[in-house]
Amino acid sequence: MSTEGSRRRDVTVADVAKAAKVSKAQAARALGNYGAVSDDVRERVLAAAEELEYRPNELARSMNTGKSNTIGVVVGDIENPHFGLATRGITDTAKKSGFNVILINTDEERAAEVDAVRVLLDKRVDGLIVAPASSVDTSHLQQVGESGRPLVLLDRAAEGLDAETFAVDMGGISYESTKHLIRAGHQRIAFVSTLTSDHPYTEGMKLGSSQISDRLEGIRRAFEEEGLTFPTDLVRLNAGDGESVKRITRGLLTGPDPATAIIASDGLIALGVVEAIQEAGLAIPRDVSFLMYDDFAWTRLTTPPLTVIAQPVYDMGAAAAAALIRQIEGRKTATPSPAFVARLIHRGSVGAPRKAGTPIPTAG
């Protein structure tokens, strides 16, 4: 029976040893780069391994050394370019240090994150980088430390965890961007987020995301400083898919006291908001001003280009990976973790609000 096209048998250490005319123990030492072995034996073994296209058994290696040279990464939504860019920073940094990356997406669901952490620990990753779906319910992340493997947090903080966290101070940039909108004349400012909640937002309610809590606190502080009332009725959570974002946007722009400006908490929400505005026959910023988190290439290609809050997302991912690898290798840091700062980039999507009493046109 022909075996053409069938899977080739994996080349073993014994095969390499036979080809190099050395013992299996010598071949294993040369391939694993441990123990005493002569230069002549090493050269013969490596040449044979290359000729036979030998690939080491990583599971066996990890069982022998206790290290897998693999890090686990858990993020909320890989479709979101924010996490895509952060993951690129992680993988680039990991590759330079000889580490592979296993990436798991959770759709911002805590139950999926619990399963992801368990799977990664079972796969014996050397450490984990997690963007926690919840900044409050973190018992499963406590178990990472108990397993003896290091944990680094990305993008969000988590209560009660002694873990290095790489994130931007959202409160400060949210305050600055809200001030910018207020000074342009806006008081009916909406905020749209994917954060899930069983109840509509009310001021002071406990939220599961440190990022969203900090952003809303920044908005509240800006209104309070100006002697204005924070329009909590315009805070919209549970913006899941594109259709729900468009439905939320239509609701914000209708009624007796509509929003005159909208802040989108990420790039995917921003796409849905802009699409809904266009479908309604409205124009930015003539009919509604718009501001969004994260600076992607497409935000500069719209008419007008969009005002954004730019975050050093790639650098955050790279720093998180470097910190995790440092912990895995048992090295101490001589300097504190870098502070990451977001910037408000002014473009053309913020203008004065429509005059009171001027009707907002609707698509015919």
N, C-alpha and C positions, 0 to 999 in steps of 0.2 A: 504494500500500500504506500503510495507516495505521500510524503510529509511536506511537500512544497507548499508554502503559504501558512503552514502551522507554526505555532510559537516555538522559537528556538530555545533549547534548554539553557537555563542560566549558567554562565561560567562560574565555577566555584574556585575557592582558594586552592583546592587540591589540583584542579586543572592547571592553574598558574604554576604551582609548585612542580608538577610533572614537566611542563613545557620549559621551565627554567632550570630543571635538573637539580632542585634543592628539596629539602624536607618541607612538609606542610607548615611546621612551626616556624621555620625560617621565612617562608613566604608570608605567613600571617604577620610576623614582626615587621617585615619590609613594607607590606601594604598598609599596616596600621600605624607605621612610624613610631614603634615603641620597642623597647628592649635592644639588646646588642645584636647587630648584624653588620657584616663587612660591606664595604663599598661595592665590591665585585658582586656579591649576592644581591644587594639592593638594585644595582643596575640591571642584572639579569631578570630579576622578578618584575621590575617596572616595565622592562621591554616586553616581557611575555604578557603582562597584563594588558598592555596597549595593543599588542598583536591580537590577543584573544577578545578584545573589547570587554574586559572584565569590569563589572560594576559592583561596588561593595554592597553588602546587605546592611542597609541602614538600621533595620530593627535589631539585628544581631549586634551591630556595633554599639547601639544605644544601651543594650542590655549589658554589654561588657564594660562600657565606660560610664554609664549613667547619664550620658549626654546625647541628645538627638540632633544638635545643631539646627534646631527648628524652633521658631517662635509662633505662637498663635495670636491671631488678630481677630477681634470681634467688633463689628461696627453695625450701626442701625440700618443703613440703607446704602448699598453700594451703587445704586442708580443715582444717588445724589452726588454731583460732582465734588462737593466738599469732602466727602469720605473717599472718593476716588483719588483725589489729589493727595490727601493725607496718607492713603495706603501706598501711593507711589513713593512718597518720602520714606515710608517705613521699609518698603522692599528694596529701594536703592541702597539704603544704609545697611540693611541686613546682608545684602549680597556682598558688599565690600568687606564684611567681617566673616564671610563664609557661612552665613545662616540662611536657611530656607524659611518661607512664610506659608502658613496655612491660614486662609481667610474664611471667616464665616459671617454671613449676613443674617440679621435677626428681625428685620422689618420693625425695629423699635419695640419688640415684644419681650417682656421680661422672661416669660416662660421659655421662649426660644433662646434667650441669652443663657439661661440656666443650663439648658441642654448643650449649648455650644461650649460652655466652660467645661462641662463634664466630659464631652467628647475630646476636647483638646488635652485635658489632663490624662485621660485614658491613653491618648496617643503619645504621651510622655514628652510633650513639648517642654522646652527648657524654661519658658516664661511666657507671659501673656500681656498683650496690650488690648485694653477694652475701652470702648466708648459706651459707658453704661446707659442702658435704656431707662433705668431709674436711679436717681441720685439718693434715694431713700431706702428702697428694699435691696440691700446689698449683702445679704447673708451668704449667697453663693460665691461672692467675690472674697469674702472672709476666708472661705475654704481654700482659695488659691494659696494664700499665705500659710495656712495650716499644712498644705501639701509640701511646703518647702521650696516652692517655685516663686520667683519674683513676679510682681504685678505692677504695671504702669497704666495710668488712666489717660485717655485722650479726649480732649474736647469738653469733657464734663467732670466735675468733681463728684465725690460720693461721701456721704456722711459716715463717720466712724471708721474710715479706712486709712491706714498709715501707708499711703502709696504716693509716689511721685505723680503729679498731675500736670499735663501740658495742655493749657487752654488759654484763651484770651480773656481779659477782664471785660466781660460783657456789660457790666453795669455802667462803666465809664463811657464806652462808645455809644451805648444806647441813650444815655443822657445827652451826649453831644449831638447825636443825630436828631433827637426829639427837639432839642433847642433850635436846631437849624430849621425844622419845620414850623415851630411856633413863631420864630422870628420872620418867617415868610408869610405869616398871617393865619396859620392853621391852628384850630382848636379841636376839630373833629378828626382825630388821627386814629386810624385802625391798625391793629396788629394781628397778623394771621400766622398760625403755627400748626405743625403736624402733631404736637403733643396731645396725647389722648387723655381725656378726662370724662368722668361720668356726669359732671355737672358743668353748667356755664361758668365762665370765669367771674369771680368776685374778688374785690381787692383784699389782699391778705390771705387768700386761700393757699393751702399747702399744695405745691406742685412737685411732680416727680422728676423734673429736670432742673439742675442748677443753672444751666444756660438760659432757659426761658424765664426762670424766676429772676435772674439778674437783669435780663433785658427789660422785663416789665417793671422792675424796681427802678431802673434807670429812667424809663418813661414817666413813672409816677413822680420821681424826684424832680424832673424837669418841669412838669406841670405845677407841682407844689411851689417850686422856686419862683415861678411866674405868677403865682396867685390864682391859678386856674384849676378847674376841676378835671381830674383824670377821667377820660371817657371810657370807663370800664365796659360799657355796653358795646363798644366797638372791638373788644378783644375776642378773637375767634380761635378756638382750639379745634382739635379733631379734623384738621384739613388733610384728609388722607390722600385720595387719588386726584387726578386732574379735574374730574367732573365735580367733586365736592368742593375743590378750590374755586372753580368757576361759579358754583351755586352760592358759596359764601360771599364771593366778590359782588355778585349781582345783588345780594341782600344788603351789603354795606353801602351800595350806591343808590339804593331806592329808599323810599320812606320820607317822612316829614323832615328829618334832620340827618341826612346822609353823611358819610365820611367824605372829607375833602382831600385826604391824603391816606395812603395805605403803605404800611411797612410789611414786607414779606420776609419771613424768618429764614428762608433758604432759597436756592436757585430753582428747585422744582416748583415750589409754591409760586415763585416769581413768574415762571412761564405761564402757569394757570391764571394768575391775576391779570397779566398783560393780555392774554388771549381773551379773557372775559371782557376786559375793557374795550378791546377792539371789536368784539362781537356785538357789544352794546352800542356801537357807533360813536364811542367817546374818544377823546384825544388826551394824551399825556403831554404836558401838564395843564392844558387849557381847562379840562373838565375835572381832572383828579391828578394830584401829585403822587409820585411813586418813589419809594426807596427800598432797597433790598440788601440782604446780607450776602456777602461773597462777590468777588469780582471775577467774572468769567468772560471769555472773548466775546461771546454773543451780546453781552451788555453794552459793548461799545459799537455794535453794528445796528442797533435799533434806531428808530427815528422818533424822538430824540434819543441819544445815548443815555443810559440810566445812571442815576446817582446810586452809589453802592458803598457798603461797609466792607472794605477789603481786609481779609485776615491772612496771616502768613501760614496757610494751611499745610503746604508742603514742608516748611521748616518745622512745624509742630510735629508732623509725623516722623521726620528724620530725627528730631531731638528725642522723641519718645523711644524710638528704636535704639538710639545710641545709649540712652539711659538704661534700657532693659538689658542690652548686651553687656554693659558695664557691670550691672548687678549679677548677671549670669556668670560672668568671669570673675566675680569677687573683687572687682576693683572699686576703690572708693573715689568719690568725686572731690576734686580740690576746690571747685567753685559751685555756687548755688545754681539751680536750674534757671535757664534764661527766662526773662519775662517777655511774653509775646503781646504785641500791641496791634490793635486794629486801627485802620485809617478810614475816615470819611472822605470819599472822593466825589467832589461836586461835578455833576455833569448837567444834562438838560432836563431831567424829569421832575424837578421841583420848581414850582412857580407859586404865584399868589392864588388863593382859593377863589372860586367863582363868587361873584357878588351875591349877597343874600337875596333870595327871591328870583334869581335867574334860573329858569328851568333847565334841568339836565336833559339833553336830547336822548331819545331812545331809538334803537335801530328799528327801521321800518320793515 
